[in-house]
Every structure is written in C-alpha cells, then in structure tokens.
C-alpha cells in the first residue's frame, strides 16, 4: 500500500467522526497540554537548581528546571505512538484493542500529570 492510498483510506474512514474515540484522544491531548503548561508556568525563567526527584534513602536530586521537560516529552511521545496504534487498529476494526489503548492513553496522561504535580509541590 502506498502512502497516497493510505491517505485516501484515512479520509474515507469514519474514525474522524467517531465521537467517543475523538473525545478520549482530545482528553489525552488536553492532559498533555496541561503538563506542558504547568511546568512552563512554574519554572520558566527560574535560575538555579530545582528538585527533580526526592527519595527518603538518597535525598533530593536537583538539577536545572529544563530537565523537568522529560515528563511532558515522554508523555507526548506516548500520546503520538498510542494515536498511531489506535488508528492502525481502527483500520483493522479491532474495537477491544482500540478501547484498551484509548483508556490506557488517558491513564498514562493522568499519571504523568500527577507525577509532575508531586514533583513540584513536594
């Protein structure tokens, strides 16, 4: 299958009209944007070191604030890979896998958001 045929298939599919699927994907994307916004609003322009990780055995691990961007970058990567997988399985009409991936996507975004919140506030 060529790239052009793939794009034609994408336009013909009902994927873009499936409200349940789009809502879950948009919720995941919104959570991802919240992670980016939260880190940037709290640390943009911060000079010096911030706590990147706190551990009772080792203590605090500090570093510059741009190192916190690992969380939203990882979250964005997971979002993109998951979206491609969801779309692939949508073309194969595998509804159970699609539901599992879409709810997993939302769960991963929520976990990433809470991990950023815990880092910033504790």
Secondary structure by P-SEA (a helix, b strand, c coil): ccaaaaaaaaaacccccaaaaaaaaaaaaaaaaaaaaaaaacccccccccccccccccccccccccccaaaaaaaaaaaaaaaaaaaaaaaacaaaaaaaaaaaaaaaaaaaaaaaaaaacc
